[in-house]
């Protein structure tokens, strides 16, 4: 995934795709869901590129992944890829001092004492 392709609009679209893939069935749902899973795997492999747009990751992608993980009817493959992508994006954001203070509630999660 090239850095110039990975922007806030792409991550907002991916969040919409995640919601649609795990929502109500429609004609072609299984093919669409397979494509979304492939997209999640690609994003997971390109996690450093996602960190170029941390605000979009925090405001669009991570909430969609959390919603996907909270649904009881989500498939095991979807949950695995959602957890992997969540870890691959969230941990570097939390550990990076430059990004830790740029989001509400940020700070790396450590008590600092």
Wavefront OBJ file of the C-alpha trace (Angstrom):
o trace
v 0.000 0.000 0.000
v 1.626 3.233 -1.088
v 1.707 6.094 1.402
v 0.006 8.498 -0.989
v -2.938 6.097 -1.332
v -3.354 5.642 2.408
v -5.188 8.738 3.592
v -8.077 9.611 5.869
v -10.641 9.067 3.104
v -9.394 5.518 2.472
v -9.589 4.629 6.155
v -13.090 6.106 6.427
v -14.127 3.967 3.446
v -12.542 0.869 4.993
v -14.549 1.493 8.164
v -17.746 1.606 6.060
v -16.753 -1.619 4.303
v -16.201 -3.336 7.652
v -19.675 -2.356 8.825
v -21.263 -3.504 5.569
v -19.364 -6.811 5.490
v -20.553 -7.816 8.941
v -24.060 -6.399 8.536
v -27.205 -7.800 6.999
v -26.747 -10.250 4.123
v -27.295 -9.010 0.582
v -26.687 -10.506 -2.877
v -22.933 -11.033 -3.228
v -22.373 -10.690 0.524
v -19.935 -13.603 0.773
v -17.755 -12.275 -2.060
v -17.814 -8.783 -0.574
v -16.903 -10.157 2.864
v -13.996 -12.096 1.336
v -12.743 -8.915 -0.300
v -12.966 -7.003 2.972
v -10.998 -9.748 4.758
v -8.323 -9.532 2.050
v -8.268 -5.760 2.499
v -7.826 -6.163 6.268
v -4.916 -8.508 5.721
v -3.285 -6.066 3.303
v -3.748 -3.191 5.757
v -2.241 -5.291 8.522
v 0.858 -5.922 6.405
v 1.101 -2.181 5.745
v 0.533 -0.974 9.314
v 3.535 1.433 9.251
v 1.896 3.229 6.314
v -1.335 3.577 8.291
v 0.587 5.366 11.015
v 1.160 8.244 8.586
v -2.474 9.224 9.249
v -2.905 8.581 12.994
v -6.009 10.775 13.347
v -7.862 8.732 10.718
v -6.753 5.487 12.344
v -8.069 6.637 15.727
v -11.299 8.213 14.480
v -12.335 5.731 11.745
v -10.434 2.459 11.631
v -10.057 1.511 15.290
v -13.745 2.151 16.163
v -14.836 0.013 13.195
v -12.488 -2.773 14.264
v -13.740 -2.574 17.858
v -17.333 -2.772 16.635
v -16.431 -5.790 14.542
v -14.860 -7.486 17.559
v -17.884 -6.756 19.748
v -20.385 -8.500 17.484
v -21.199 -12.068 18.531
v -21.954 -13.122 14.941
v -18.561 -12.094 13.525
v -16.619 -14.966 11.972
v -13.414 -16.243 13.537
v -11.380 -15.133 10.498
v -12.784 -11.618 10.749
v -12.075 -11.419 14.478
v -8.517 -12.649 14.010
v -7.736 -10.121 11.285
v -9.444 -7.328 13.231
v -7.391 -8.140 16.345
v -4.177 -8.335 14.329
v -4.781 -5.008 12.623
v -5.820 -3.420 15.924
v -2.569 -4.524 17.561
v -0.462 -3.597 14.544
v -1.834 -0.042 14.536
v -2.687 0.693 18.157
v 0.553 -0.391 19.838
v 2.847 1.829 17.736
v 0.449 4.749 18.254
v 0.523 4.256 22.015
v 4.285 3.814 22.153
v 5.167 6.761 19.888
v 5.707 9.869 22.041
v 4.978 12.155 19.080
v 1.504 10.661 18.583
v 0.690 9.941 22.230
v -0.150 13.540 23.096
v -1.945 14.394 19.867
v -5.207 12.579 20.661
v -7.727 13.167 23.411
v -6.941 10.830 26.254
v -3.522 10.130 24.755
v -0.382 9.835 26.763
v 0.765 6.312 26.179
v -1.241 4.818 28.997
v 1.601 4.917 31.510
v 1.360 6.559 34.884
v 4.771 8.170 34.551
v 5.816 7.732 38.112
l 1 2 3 4 5 6 7 8 9 10 11 12 13 14 15 16 17 18 19 20 21 22 23 24 25 26 27 28 29 30 31 32 33 34 35 36 37 38 39 40 41 42 43 44 45 46 47 48 49 50 51 52 53 54 55 56 57 58 59 60 61 62 63 64 65 66 67 68 69 70 71 72 73 74 75 76 77 78 79 80 81 82 83 84 85 86 87 88 89 90 91 92 93 94 95 96 97 98 99 100 101 102 103 104 105 106 107 108 109 110 111 112 113
